[in-house]
Amino acid sequence: PSLRDLDPAWAYWYGRALKADNRNDDARQQFQSIAGQFNFYGQLAQEELGQRITVPPRTTVTDAEIDVMGRNHPGFGRAKKLY
């Protein structure tokens, strides 16, 4: 797939253009292709489809997991020190 096909912003705005041109079935396909994504355009696509916007479940991370992340990713360890 091309970069254009992978970009949710492109898919959303192409869907909007199709909708403005009364090509509603094609527009719906574009919106459906990104509606499940947890990003800005995925959320907008859900609104276009009349779906409720969902929030991903909250995850919890233990202190031990944070320590492992700090050891495996130096940048994360530096950020933890600032926190």
Secondary structure, DSSP 4 states (H G I P E B T S, - for coil): --HHHH-HHHHHHHHHHHHHTT-HHHHHHHHHHHTTSSSHHHHHHHHHTTPPP--PPP----HHHHHHHHHH-HHHHHHHHH-
